[in-house]
Amino acid sequence: MHILGVWDGHDAGAAMIESSDHGIEIKAAANEERFTKRKLEINFPKMSIDFCLKASGVRPEEIRHIAVSTTDTAKTLTRIFPRIREDYYKFRRRKVEKPMFVDFRRNFKYWLTEIKEKPGCRQLSAAYFHNNLKGMGFKDYKLHFVEHHEAHATAAAFCSGFDKSTVLTIDGVGDGLSGTVSVYENGRMERLSEISGKDSLGIFFEHVTTILGMRELEDEGKVMALANFAYEIPDEKNKFMNLFEVDGLQVKSKMGAAERYNYLNNVSWNTTMEDFSFMAQRTLEVKILQLFENAIERSGVGDVAWSGGVASNVKVNMLIKNLPGLKRWFVFPHMGDGGLALGAALKLAFELTGQYRTKFDNVYFGPEHPEEAIVEALRKNSDTLKFERIGDVAGHAADMLAKDKYILWYQGRMEYGPRALGNRSIVAPADSLSAKDALNLRIKRRDWFQPFCPSLIEEDARKIFSDLKGYDRFMTMAYQTEPNVHDHVKAVVNVDGSARPQMLGNENPLYRKLIEGVKKHTGYGIILNTSFNLHGYPIVNTPDDAIEVMLKNKAPYLIMGNYFVEFKK
């Protein structure tokens, strides 16, 4: 049985799974931004659905069950009136001139999203989905709705590999909630607690991001990074610490969203950006750690899985994984709303078939382009680029990194989720500050305080990181590096000595071979890995996308498939 999952909101996307007697196989998954080139696309994910169908070898009329998520009032209104979501998308991403009544717009949006599903919402949402799906050739199917946080929780629980776990979700807001605590066992989820939208830690951090002049739902990671450059502020002097109280499995805000936003705005007036970021980050850490400790104590289950947008905060995750009551720890790698399509499909599969076993050792679920497409794209640019087919691309790349070069690296199936994990990556030496600076200035053009991240082979993890607790395949948490290796990893370490690594097993043999080649030169199986994209745009999808990035930024080297590419003199 093939089941299609669809999400049509922030970071819209689709996922196709196949459920059989042997369990659940994820056949394909992608997000619409990679096709439209609009970061965190919000519109109905037609191209993602088309890709999932083709990659799975099924036609629209063969699909009998489709899972979708979220039917709260705000989401329903944007489905009926798509102009609303398009206008807010441009406003949120600051793609328009600053309009009047900015704070009113933002506060009204948060008030609206806190309203749960009202009578008629599900019927109106169903009509919207039927209209779009039937236009794509779907027929004789049944539409199933999966609650927002149920989809988040299911994705984390099913993909963790744990038979039993404590499951937490924390995000901005969805279906009127900002978080949940559950106990999962063999496919079944028992919800212990719900956290309301008005008490949202996620929205608190969005507000901080906005007040700092950054883009909400997009730049929260910058706040986390900037916090490292503040002088430490004691908790008792932190002006944000008392905004929230954790009581058992509940989080309670002392203020409503609008009042809290105004308070934060007033504090920012005479507070440095670094201190403002530090207070917000520290507040998030303290409150979430309290909630996790309480959840583990209440459930009695030390294997923990979690998802939701706040789960992207790797410094919080670093602290959680070291909690004394925690045994095994899994963060769903597509933790934000972009992962809802897969979570909804997995939940529906269990309801229909009783299957919950899900093999999840990699996230290479996206499109792959054959060599013919690569050659065609290169030939279109043969007046500017020269290219040759080489036998050992991994070895060639390793030799170049050993010479202090950086390379655009394009291989295989595109990654699912926000992280480049060795198929749509830009790679550089982990010990070269000059290569790091060249990459940042010429290609990424990021803020000065944002660190780059490493990919390494898992067997070298213990000699590089001091607080290792399992292997993180998906760059979902931070670790502290050993002081004696800092000179070997200085291009991928944050100012506080932490790093957010991808620890590679055997899931990507070609990428592993590249890193092993680097180890022969340096003695350490670690490289710098950042996403292959233009600043402010999604990760590249097609060979044409890859060449566009190379041309626009005049990046000197690209390895795409079996081809080594560089500029003509």
HUHU-V221067 format. One record per pair of residues at least 24 apart in sequence whose C-alpha atoms are under 10 Angstrom apart, sorted by the first residue. I is the first residue (numbers start at 1). J is the second residue. If there is no record, write none. Layout:
I|J, I|J
//
This chain:
1|62, 1|63, 1|64, 1|65, 1|349, 1|352, 1|353, 2|26, 2|27, 2|53, 2|56, 2|58, 2|62, 2|63, 2|64, 2|65, 2|66, 2|345, 2|349, 3|63, 3|64, 3|65, 3|66, 3|67, 3|342, 3|344, 3|345, 3|346, 3|348, 3|349, 3|352, 4|28, 4|29, 4|49, 4|52, 4|53, 4|60, 4|63, 4|64, 4|65, 4|66, 4|67, 4|68, 4|143, 4|341, 4|342, 4|344, 4|345, 4|346, 4|348, 4|349, 5|29, 5|49, 5|52, 5|65, 5|66, 5|67, 5|68, 5|69, 5|144, 5|146, 5|339, 5|340, 5|341, 5|342, 5|343, 5|344, 5|345, 5|346, 5|347, 5|348, 6|31, 6|44, 6|45, 6|46, 6|48, 6|49, 6|66, 6|67, 6|68, 6|69, 6|129, 6|338, 6|339, 6|340, 6|341, 6|342, 6|343, 6|344, 6|345, 7|31, 7|32, 7|42, 7|43, 7|44, 7|45, 7|67, 7|68, 7|69, 7|70, 7|337, 7|338, 7|339, 7|340, 7|341, 7|342, 7|343, 7|344, 8|32, 8|41, 8|42, 8|43, 8|44, 8|45, 8|46, 8|68, 8|69, 8|70, 8|75, 8|79, 8|129, 8|337, 8|338, 8|340, 8|341, 9|40, 9|41, 9|42, 9|43, 9|44, 9|45, 9|69, 9|70, 9|75, 9|78, 9|79, 9|85, 9|337, 9|338, 9|340, 10|39, 10|40, 10|41, 10|42, 10|43, 10|85, 10|89, 10|217, 10|336, 10|337, 10|338, 11|38, 11|39, 11|40, 11|41, 11|42, 11|43, 11|45, 11|217, 11|336, 11|337, 11|338, 11|339, 11|340, 11|417, 12|40, 12|41, 12|42, 12|43, 12|44, 12|45, 12|46, 12|48, 12|337, 12|338, 12|339, 12|340, 12|341, 13|40, 13|41, 13|42, 13|43, 13|44, 13|45, 13|46, 13|47, 13|48, 13|49, 13|52, 13|337, 13|338, 13|339, 13|340, 13|341, 13|342, 14|44, 14|45, 14|46, 14|47, 14|48, 14|49, 14|50, 14|51, 14|52, 14|53, 14|67, 14|68, 14|338, 14|339, 14|340, 14|341, 14|342, 14|344, 14|345, 15|48, 15|49, 15|51, 15|52, 15|53, 15|67, 15|339, 15|340, 15|341, 15|342, 15|343, 15|344, 15|345, 15|346, 15|365, 15|366, 15|416, 16|49, 16|51, 16|52, 16|53, 16|55, 16|56, 16|58, 16|66, 16|341, 16|342, 16|345, 16|346, 16|365, 17|52, 17|56, 17|342, 17|345, 17|346, 17|349, 17|358, 18|56, 18|345, 18|346, 18|349, 19|346, 19|349, 19|350, 19|352, 19|353, 19|354, 19|355, 19|356, 19|357, 19|358, 20|349, 20|353, 20|354, 20|355, 21|353, 21|354, 21|355, 21|357, 22|355, 22|356, 22|357, 22|358, 23|349, 23|350, 23|353, 23|354, 23|355, 23|356, 23|357, 23|358, 23|359, 24|158, 24|346, 24|349, 24|350, 24|353, 24|355, 24|356, 24|357, 24|358, 24|359, 24|360, 25|346, 25|356, 25|357, 25|358, 25|359, 25|360, 26|56, 26|342, 26|345, 26|346, 26|358, 26|359, 26|360, 26|363, 26|365, 27|52, 27|53, 27|55, 27|56, 27|57, 27|364, 27|365, 27|366, 28|52, 28|53, 28|54, 28|55, 28|56, 28|342, 28|363, 28|364, 28|365, 28|366, 28|367, 28|413, 28|416, 29|55, 29|339, 29|341, 29|342, 29|363, 29|364, 29|365, 29|366, 29|367, 29|414, 29|415, 29|416, 29|417, 30|338, 30|339, 30|341, 30|342, 30|364, 30|365, 30|366, 30|367, 30|414, 30|415, 30|416, 30|417, 31|338, 31|339, 31|341, 31|366, 31|416, 31|417, 31|418, 31|538, 32|338, 32|538, 33|537, 33|538, 33|539, 33|540, 33|541, 34|366, 34|367, 34|414, 34|537, 34|538, 34|539, 34|540, 34|541, 34|542, 34|545, 35|538, 35|539, 35|540, 35|541, 35|542, 35|545, 36|538, 37|536, 37|537, 37|538, 37|539, 37|540, 37|541, 37|545, 38|536, 38|537, 38|538, 39|93, 39|218, 39|536, 39|537, 39|538, 39|539, 40|89, 40|93, 40|217, 40|218, 40|337, 40|338, 40|418, 40|537, 40|538, 41|86, 41|89, 41|338, 41|538, 42|78, 42|82, 42|85, 42|86, 42|89, 43|78, 43|79, 43|82, 43|85, 43|86, 44|79, 44|82, 44|128, 44|129, 44|132, 44|133, 45|132, 46|132, 46|133, 46|136, 48|366, 48|367, 49|133, 49|136, 50|136, 51|366, 51|367, 52|365, 52|366, 52|367, 54|367, 55|365, 55|366, 55|367, 55|368, 59|137, 59|138, 60|133, 60|134, 60|136, 60|137, 60|138, 60|139, 60|140, 60|141, 61|134, 61|136, 61|137, 61|138, 61|139, 61|140, 61|141, 62|137, 62|138, 62|139, 62|140, 62|141, 63|138, 63|139, 63|140, 63|141, 63|142, 64|138, 64|139, 64|140, 64|141, 64|142, 64|143, 65|140, 65|141, 65|142, 65|143, 65|144, 65|345, 65|348, 65|349, 65|352, 66|129, 66|133, 66|138, 66|141, 66|142, 66|143, 66|144, 66|145, 66|341, 66|344, 66|345, 66|348, 67|142, 67|143, 67|144, 67|145, 67|146, 67|151, 67|340, 67|341, 67|342, 67|343, 67|344, 67|345, 67|346, 67|347, 67|348, 67|349, 68|125, 68|126, 68|129, 68|143, 68|144, 68|145, 68|146, 68|147, 68|148, 68|151, 68|340, 68|341, 68|342, 68|343, 68|344, 68|345, 68|348, 69|125, 69|144, 69|145, 69|146, 69|147, 69|148, 69|149, 69|150, 69|151, 69|152, 69|174, 69|175, 69|337, 69|340, 69|341, 69|343, 69|344, 69|345, 70|116, 70|117, 70|121, 70|122, 70|125, 70|145, 70|146, 70|147, 70|148, 70|149, 70|150, 70|151, 70|174, 70|175, 70|176, 70|340, 70|344, 71|116, 71|117, 71|118, 71|120, 71|121, 71|122, 71|123, 71|124, 71|125, 71|126, 71|145, 71|146, 71|147, 71|148, 71|174, 71|175, 71|176, 72|112, 72|113, 72|114, 72|115, 72|116, 72|117, 72|118, 72|121, 72|122, 72|125, 72|147, 72|148, 72|174, 72|175, 72|176, 72|177, 73|112, 73|113, 73|114, 73|115, 73|116, 73|117, 73|118, 73|119, 73|120, 73|121, 73|122, 73|125, 73|175, 73|176, 74|109, 74|110, 74|111, 74|112, 74|113, 74|114, 74|115, 74|116, 74|117, 74|121, 74|174, 74|175, 74|176, 75|112, 75|113, 75|116, 75|117, 75|121, 75|125, 75|174, 75|175, 76|117, 76|118, 76|120, 76|121, 76|122, 76|123, 76|124, 76|125, 76|126, 76|128, 77|112, 77|121, 77|124, 77|125, 78|125, 79|124, 79|125, 79|126, 79|127, 79|128, 79|129, 80|124, 80|125, 80|127, 80|128, 91|215, 92|210, 92|214, 92|215, 92|216, 92|217, 92|218, 93|214, 93|215, 93|216, 93|217, 93|218, 93|536, 94|213, 94|214, 94|215, 94|216, 103|258, 103|261, 103|262, 104|258, 106|207, 106|210, 106|257, 106|258, 106|261, 107|256, 107|257, 107|258, 107|259, 107|261, 107|262, 108|257, 108|258, 110|172, 110|173, 110|197, 110|198, 110|203, 110|256, 110|257, 110|258, 111|197, 111|198, 111|256, 111|257, 111|258, 112|176, 113|172, 113|173, 113|174, 113|175, 113|176, 113|177, 113|197, 113|198, 114|172, 114|173, 114|174, 114|175, 114|176, 114|177, 114|178, 114|196, 114|197, 114|198, 114|199, 114|200, 114|257, 115|173, 115|174, 115|175, 115|176, 115|177, 115|196, 115|197, 115|198, 116|174, 116|175, 116|176, 116|177, 116|196, 116|197, 117|175, 117|176, 144|344, 144|345, 144|348, 145|344, 145|345, 145|348, 146|340, 146|341, 146|343, 146|344, 146|345, 146|347, 146|348, 147|174, 147|175, 147|340, 147|344, 147|347, 148|173, 148|174, 148|175, 148|176, 148|177, 148|178, 148|179, 148|308, 148|337, 148|340, 148|343, 148|344, 149|173, 149|174, 149|175, 149|176, 149|177, 149|178, 149|179, 149|180, 149|181, 149|194, 149|307, 149|308, 149|337, 149|340, 149|343, 149|344, 150|180, 150|182, 150|189, 150|191, 150|340, 150|343, 150|344, 150|347, 151|307, 151|308, 151|337, 151|339, 151|340, 151|341, 151|342, 151|343, 151|344, 151|345, 151|346, 151|347, 151|348, 152|179, 152|180, 152|306, 152|307, 152|308, 152|309, 152|332, 152|334, 152|335, 152|336, 152|337, 152|338, 152|339, 152|340, 152|341, 152|342, 152|343, 152|344, 152|347, 153|179, 153|180, 153|181, 153|182, 153|183, 153|184, 153|189, 153|191, 153|305, 153|306, 153|307, 153|308, 153|332, 153|335, 153|340, 153|343, 153|344, 153|347, 154|184, 154|187, 154|188, 154|189, 154|305, 154|306, 154|307, 154|332, 154|340, 154|342, 154|343, 154|344, 154|345, 154|346, 154|347, 154|348, 154|350, 154|356, 155|305, 155|306, 155|307, 155|308, 155|331, 155|332, 155|333, 155|334, 155|335, 155|339, 155|340, 155|341, 155|342, 155|343, 155|344, 155|345, 155|346, 155|347, 155|358, 156|304, 156|305, 156|306, 156|307, 156|308, 156|330, 156|331, 156|332, 156|333, 156|334, 156|335, 156|339, 156|343, 157|182, 157|183, 157|184, 157|185, 157|186, 157|187, 157|188, 157|189, 157|304, 157|305, 157|306, 157|307, 157|330, 157|331, 157|332, 157|343, 157|356, 157|358, 158|184, 158|185, 158|186, 158|187, 158|188, 158|305, 158|332, 158|343, 158|346, 158|347, 158|350, 158|355, 158|356, 158|357, 158|358, 158|359, 158|360, 159|305, 159|330, 159|331, 159|332, 159|333, 159|343, 159|346, 159|356, 159|357, 159|358, 159|359, 159|360, 159|361, 160|303, 160|304, 160|305, 160|306, 160|328, 160|329, 160|330, 160|331, 160|332, 160|357, 160|358, 160|359, 160|360, 160|361, 161|186, 161|305, 161|330, 161|356, 161|357, 161|358, 161|359, 161|360, 161|361, 162|186, 162|303, 162|304, 162|305, 162|328, 162|329, 162|330, 162|357, 163|187, 163|188, 163|303, 163|356, 163|357, 164|188, 164|189, 164|301, 164|302, 164|303, 164|304, 164|305, 165|189, 165|296, 165|299, 165|300, 165|301, 165|302, 165|303, 165|304, 165|305, 165|306, 165|328, 165|329, 165|330, 166|190, 166|192, 166|292, 166|295, 166|296, 166|297, 166|298, 166|299, 166|300, 166|301, 166|302, 166|303, 166|304, 166|305, 166|306, 166|326, 166|329, 167|191, 167|192, 167|292, 167|295, 167|296, 167|299, 167|301, 167|303, 167|304, 167|305, 167|306, 167|307, 167|330, 167|331, 168|193, 168|194, 168|291, 168|292, 168|295, 168|304, 168|305, 168|306, 168|307, 168|308, 168|311, 168|331, 169|194, 169|195, 169|305, 169|306, 169|307, 169|308, 169|309, 169|310, 169|311, 169|335, 170|195, 170|200, 170|201, 170|202, 170|288, 170|306, 170|307, 170|308, 170|309, 170|310, 170|311, 170|335, 170|336, 171|197, 171|200, 171|201, 171|202, 171|203, 171|205, 171|307, 171|308, 171|309, 171|310, 171|311, 171|312, 171|335, 171|336, 171|337, 172|197, 172|198, 172|199, 172|200, 172|201, 172|202, 172|203, 172|204, 172|205, 172|206, 172|217, 172|308, 172|309, 172|310, 172|336, 172|337, 173|197, 173|198, 173|199, 173|200, 173|201, 173|202, 173|203, 173|308, 173|309, 174|308, 174|337, 178|202, 178|203, 178|251, 178|308, 178|309, 178|310, 179|250, 179|251, 179|307, 179|308, 179|310, 180|249, 180|250, 180|306, 180|308, 181|249, 181|250, 181|291, 181|292, 181|295, 181|296, 181|299, 181|306, 182|295, 182|299, 182|305, 183|295, 183|296, 183|298, 183|299, 183|300, 183|301, 183|304, 183|305, 184|299, 184|301, 184|304, 184|305, 186|354, 186|355, 186|356, 186|357, 187|346, 187|347, 187|350, 187|351, 187|354, 187|355, 187|356, 187|357, 188|347, 188|350, 188|351, 188|354, 188|356, 189|347, 192|249, 192|295, 192|298, 192|299, 193|248, 193|249, 193|250, 193|251, 193|295, 194|249, 194|250, 194|251, 195|249, 195|250, 195|251, 195|252, 196|250, 196|251, 196|252, 196|253, 197|256, 197|257, 198|251, 198|252, 198|253, 198|254, 198|255, 198|256, 198|257, 198|258, 199|243, 199|244, 199|245, 199|250, 199|251, 199|252, 199|253, 199|254, 199|255, 199|256, 199|257, 200|244, 200|251, 200|252, 200|253, 200|256, 200|257, 201|243, 201|244, 201|251, 201|252, 201|253, 201|283, 201|284, 201|287, 201|288, 201|310, 202|284, 202|308, 202|309, 202|310, 202|311, 203|257, 203|260, 203|261, 203|310, 204|240, 204|243, 204|244, 204|253, 204|257, 204|260, 204|261, 204|264, 204|280, 204|284, 205|277, 205|280, 205|281, 205|283, 205|284, 205|310, 206|261, 206|310, 207|257, 207|258, 207|260, 207|261, 207|262, 207|264, 207|265, 207|280, 208|261, 208|264, 208|265, 208|268, 208|276, 208|277, 208|279, 208|280, 208|281, 209|277, 209|280, 210|261, 210|265, 211|261, 211|262, 211|264, 211|265, 211|266, 211|268, 211|269, 211|273, 211|276, 212|265, 212|268, 212|272, 212|273, 212|274, 212|276, 212|277, 213|273, 217|309, 217|336, 218|536, 220|277, 220|281, 220|309, 220|310, 220|312, 220|313, 221|312, 221|313, 221|314, 221|315, 221|450, 222|277, 222|446, 222|447, 222|449, 222|450, 222|451, 223|273, 223|274, 223|276, 223|277, 223|278, 223|280, 223|281, 223|313, 223|449, 223|450, 224|274, 224|277, 224|278, 224|280, 224|281, 224|282, 224|313, 224|314, 224|315, 224|316, 224|450, 225|274, 225|277, 225|278, 225|281, 225|313, 225|315, 225|447, 225|448, 225|449, 225|450, 225|451, 225|494, 225|495, 225|496, 226|273, 226|274, 226|275, 226|276, 226|277, 226|278, 226|281, 226|447, 226|448, 226|449, 226|450, 227|273, 227|274, 227|275, 227|276, 227|277, 227|278, 227|279, 227|280, 227|281, 227|282, 227|449, 228|274, 228|275, 228|277, 228|278, 228|281, 228|449, 228|494, 228|495, 228|496, 229|273, 229|274, 229|275, 229|277, 229|278, 229|449, 229|495, 229|496, 230|272, 230|273, 230|274, 230|275, 230|276, 230|277, 230|278, 230|279, 231|274, 231|275, 231|278, 232|275, 232|278, 232|279, 232|282, 233|275, 233|278, 233|279, 233|282, 234|279, 234|282, 235|279, 235|282, 235|283, 235|286, 237|279, 238|275, 238|276, 238|278, 238|279, 238|280, 238|282, 238|283, 239|263, 239|264, 239|267, 239|276, 239|279, 239|280, 239|283, 240|264, 240|267, 240|276, 240|279, 240|280, 240|281, 240|282, 240|283, 240|284, 241|279, 241|280, 241|282, 241|283, 241|284, 241|286, 241|287, 242|283, 242|287, 243|283, 244|283, 244|284, 244|287, 245|287, 245|290, 245|291, 246|286, 246|287, 246|288, 246|289, 246|290, 246|291, 246|294, 247|287, 247|290, 247|291, 247|294, 248|290, 248|291, 248|292, 248|293, 248|294, 248|295, 248|297, 248|298, 249|290, 249|291, 249|292, 249|293, 249|294, 249|295, 249|298, 250|291, 250|294, 250|295, 251|287, 251|288, 251|290, 251|291, 281|313, 281|315, 281|316, 282|315, 282|316, 284|310, 284|313, 284|315, 284|316, 285|313, 285|315, 285|316, 285|317, 285|318, 285|319, 285|320, 286|316, 286|319, 288|316, 288|317, 288|319, 288|320, 289|316, 289|317, 289|319, 289|320, 289|321, 289|323, 290|320, 292|320, 292|323, 292|325, 292|326, 293|320, 293|323, 293|324, 293|325, 293|326, 294|325, 296|323, 296|325, 296|326, 297|325, 297|326, 300|325, 301|325, 301|326, 301|327, 301|328, 302|326, 302|327, 302|328, 302|329, 303|327, 303|328, 303|329, 303|330, 304|328, 304|329, 304|330, 304|331, 305|329, 305|330, 305|331, 305|332, 306|330, 306|331, 306|332, 306|333, 306|335, 307|331, 307|332, 307|333, 307|334, 307|335, 307|336, 307|337, 307|339, 308|332, 308|333, 308|334, 308|335, 308|336, 308|337, 308|338, 308|339, 308|340, 309|334, 309|335, 309|336, 309|337, 309|338, 309|339, 310|335, 310|336, 311|335, 311|336, 311|476, 311|477, 312|336, 312|418, 312|475, 312|476, 312|477, 313|476, 313|477, 313|478, 314|475, 314|476, 314|477, 314|478, 314|479, 314|499, 314|500, 315|476, 315|477, 315|478, 315|479, 315|498, 315|499, 315|500, 316|477, 316|478, 317|476, 317|477, 317|478, 317|479, 318|467, 318|468, 318|469, 318|476, 318|477, 318|478, 318|479, 318|480, 318|498, 318|499, 318|500, 319|477, 319|478, 319|479, 320|477, 321|467, 321|468, 321|469, 321|470, 321|477, 321|478, 321|479, 322|467, 322|468, 322|469, 327|469, 327|470, 328|469, 328|470, 329|469, 329|470, 329|471, 329|472, 330|470, 330|471, 330|472, 330|476, 330|477, 331|472, 331|474, 331|475, 331|476, 331|477, 332|417, 332|474, 332|476, 333|362, 333|363, 333|416, 333|417, 333|418, 333|419, 333|472, 333|473, 333|474, 333|475, 333|476, 333|477, 334|363, 334|416, 334|417, 334|418, 334|419, 334|474, 334|476, 335|417, 335|418, 335|476, 336|417, 336|418, 338|416, 338|417, 338|418, 339|416, 339|417, 361|473, 361|474, 361|505, 361|506, 361|507, 362|415, 362|416, 362|421, 362|473, 362|474, 362|504, 362|505, 362|506, 362|507, 362|508, 363|413, 363|414, 363|415, 363|416, 363|417, 363|419, 363|420, 363|421, 363|473, 363|474, 363|507, 364|412, 364|413, 364|414, 364|415, 364|416, 364|417, 364|420, 364|421, 364|422, 364|423, 364|507, 364|508, 365|412, 365|413, 365|414, 365|415, 365|416, 365|417, 366|412, 366|413, 366|414, 366|415, 366|416, 366|417, 366|541, 367|412, 367|413, 367|414, 367|415, 367|416, 367|541, 367|542, 368|411, 368|412, 368|413, 368|414, 368|423, 368|541, 368|542, 368|543, 369|411, 369|412, 369|413, 369|414, 369|541, 369|542, 369|543, 369|561, 370|412, 370|543, 370|561, 371|543, 371|560, 371|561, 371|562, 371|563, 373|542, 373|543, 373|544, 374|542, 374|543, 374|544, 374|546, 374|547, 374|560, 374|561, 374|562, 374|563, 375|543, 375|560, 375|561, 375|562, 375|563, 376|543, 376|544, 377|542, 377|543, 377|544, 377|545, 377|546, 377|547, 378|543, 378|544, 378|547, 378|560, 378|563, 378|565, 380|544, 381|544, 381|547, 381|548, 381|551, 382|567, 382|568, 383|567, 383|568, 384|551, 384|566, 384|567, 384|568, 384|569, 385|547, 385|550, 385|551, 385|565, 385|566, 385|567, 385|568, 385|569, 386|563, 386|564, 386|565, 386|566, 386|567, 386|568, 386|569, 387|558, 387|559, 387|560, 387|563, 387|564, 387|565, 387|566, 387|567, 387|568, 388|559, 388|562, 388|563, 388|564, 388|565, 388|566, 389|559, 389|560, 389|561, 389|562, 389|563, 389|564, 389|565, 390|559, 390|561, 390|562, 390|563, 390|564, 391|562, 391|563, 392|510, 392|513, 392|514, 392|562, 392|563, 393|510, 393|511, 393|513, 393|514, 393|559, 393|560, 393|561, 393|562, 393|563, 393|564, 394|509, 394|510, 394|511, 394|512, 394|513, 394|514, 394|515, 394|516, 394|517, 394|518, 394|559, 394|562, 395|510, 395|513, 395|514, 395|515, 395|516, 395|517, 395|518, 396|514, 396|517, 396|559, 396|564, 397|427, 397|428, 397|513, 397|514, 397|515, 397|517, 397|518, 397|557, 397|558, 397|559, 397|564, 398|427, 398|428, 398|429, 398|513, 398|514, 398|515, 398|516, 398|517, 398|518, 398|519, 398|520, 398|521, 398|527, 399|514, 399|517, 399|518, 399|520, 399|521, 400|428, 400|429, 400|518, 400|557, 401|427, 401|428, 401|429, 401|430, 401|432, 401|435, 401|514, 401|515, 401|517, 401|518, 401|521, 401|527, 401|528, 402|428, 402|429, 402|430, 402|431, 402|432, 402|517, 402|518, 402|519, 402|520, 402|521, 402|522, 403|428, 403|429, 403|432, 403|435, 403|521, 404|428, 404|429, 404|430, 404|431, 404|432, 404|433, 404|434, 404|435, 404|436, 405|429, 405|432, 405|434, 405|435, 405|436, 405|438, 405|439, 405|556, 405|557, 406|435, 406|436, 406|438, 406|439, 406|528, 406|529, 406|555, 406|556, 406|557, 406|558, 407|439, 407|529, 407|532, 407|550, 407|555, 407|556, 407|557, 407|558, 407|559, 407|564, 407|565, 408|530, 408|531, 408|532, 408|533, 408|546, 408|547, 408|549, 408|550, 408|555, 408|556, 408|557, 408|558, 408|559, 408|560, 408|565, 409|511, 409|529, 409|531, 409|532, 409|546, 409|557, 409|558, 409|559, 409|560, 409|561, 409|564, 410|532, 410|540, 410|541, 410|542, 410|543, 410|546, 410|558, 410|559, 410|560, 410|561, 410|562, 410|563, 411|510, 411|511, 411|543, 411|559, 411|560, 411|561, 411|562, 412|508, 412|510, 412|560, 412|561, 413|541, 414|539, 414|540, 414|541, 414|542, 415|539, 415|541, 417|474, 417|539, 418|474, 418|475, 418|531, 418|538, 418|539, 419|474, 419|475, 419|476, 419|502, 419|529, 419|530, 419|531, 419|532, 419|539, 420|455, 420|474, 420|475, 420|502, 420|529, 420|530, 420|531, 420|532, 420|533, 420|539, 420|540, 421|454, 421|455, 421|473, 421|474, 421|475, 421|501, 421|502, 421|503, 421|504, 421|508, 421|511, 421|529, 421|530, 421|531, 422|455, 422|502, 422|504, 422|508, 422|510, 422|511, 422|512, 422|514, 422|529, 422|530, 422|531, 422|532, 423|508, 423|510, 423|511, 423|531, 423|532, 423|560, 423|561, 424|529, 424|530, 424|531, 424|532, 424|533, 424|539, 424|540, 424|541, 424|542, 424|546, 424|560, 425|528, 425|529, 425|530, 425|531, 425|532, 425|533, 425|539, 425|540, 426|528, 426|529, 426|530, 426|531, 426|532, 426|533, 426|558, 426|559, 427|454, 427|455, 427|514, 427|515, 427|527, 427|528, 427|529, 427|530, 427|531, 427|532, 428|454, 428|491, 428|492, 428|526, 428|527, 428|528, 428|529, 428|530, 429|454, 429|488, 429|489, 429|490, 429|491, 429|492, 429|515, 429|518, 429|522, 429|526, 429|527, 429|528, 429|529, 430|454, 430|455, 430|456, 430|486, 430|487, 430|488, 430|489, 430|490, 430|491, 430|492, 430|493, 430|518, 430|522, 430|524, 430|525, 430|526, 430|527, 430|528, 430|529, 431|485, 431|486, 431|487, 431|488, 431|489, 431|490, 431|491, 431|492, 431|493, 431|522, 431|524, 431|526, 431|527, 431|528, 432|487, 432|488, 432|489, 432|490, 432|491, 432|492, 432|527, 432|528, 433|489, 433|490, 433|491, 433|492, 434|491, 435|491, 435|528, 436|490, 436|491, 436|492, 436|528, 437|491, 438|555, 439|530, 439|555, 441|553, 442|552, 442|553, 442|554, 442|555, 443|532, 443|533, 443|534, 443|535, 443|549, 443|550, 443|552, 443|553, 443|554, 443|555, 444|530, 444|531, 444|532, 444|533, 444|534, 444|535, 444|536, 444|553, 445|534, 445|535, 445|536, 446|535, 446|536, 449|494, 449|495, 450|494, 450|495, 451|491, 451|492, 451|493, 451|494, 451|495, 451|498, 451|499, 451|500, 451|530, 452|490, 452|491, 452|492, 452|493, 452|494, 452|499, 452|500, 452|501, 452|528, 452|529, 452|530, 452|531, 453|478, 453|489, 453|491, 453|492, 453|493, 453|494, 453|498, 453|499, 453|500, 453|501, 453|502, 453|527, 453|528, 453|529, 453|530, 453|531, 454|489, 454|491, 454|492, 454|493, 454|499, 454|500, 454|501, 454|502, 454|503, 454|526, 454|527, 454|528, 454|529, 454|530, 455|492, 455|500, 455|501, 455|502, 455|503, 455|504, 455|511, 455|512, 455|515, 455|525, 455|526, 455|527, 455|528, 455|529, 455|530, 456|501, 456|502, 456|503, 456|504, 456|505, 456|511, 456|512, 456|515, 456|516, 456|519, 456|524, 456|525, 456|526, 456|527, 456|528, 456|529, 457|502, 457|503, 457|504, 457|505, 457|506, 457|511, 457|512, 457|513, 457|515, 457|516, 457|519, 457|524, 457|525, 457|526, 457|527, 458|502, 458|503, 458|504, 458|505, 458|506, 458|512, 458|525, 458|526, 459|503, 459|504, 459|505, 459|525, 460|503, 460|504, 460|519, 460|523, 460|524, 460|525, 460|526, 461|501, 461|502, 461|503, 461|504, 461|524, 461|525, 461|526, 463|524, 464|488, 464|489, 464|524, 464|525, 464|526, 465|497, 465|498, 465|499, 465|501, 466|498, 470|503, 471|501, 471|502, 471|503, 471|504, 471|505, 472|500, 472|501, 472|502, 472|503, 472|504, 472|505, 473|501, 473|502, 473|503, 473|504, 473|505, 473|507, 474|500, 474|501, 474|502, 474|503, 474|504, 475|499, 475|500, 475|501, 475|502, 475|503, 476|500, 476|501, 476|502, 477|501, 477|502, 485|524, 488|522, 488|523, 488|524, 488|526, 488|527, 489|524, 489|526, 489|527, 489|528, 490|528, 491|527, 491|528, 492|526, 492|527, 492|528, 492|529, 492|530, 493|528, 501|526, 501|527, 501|528, 501|529, 502|526, 502|529
//
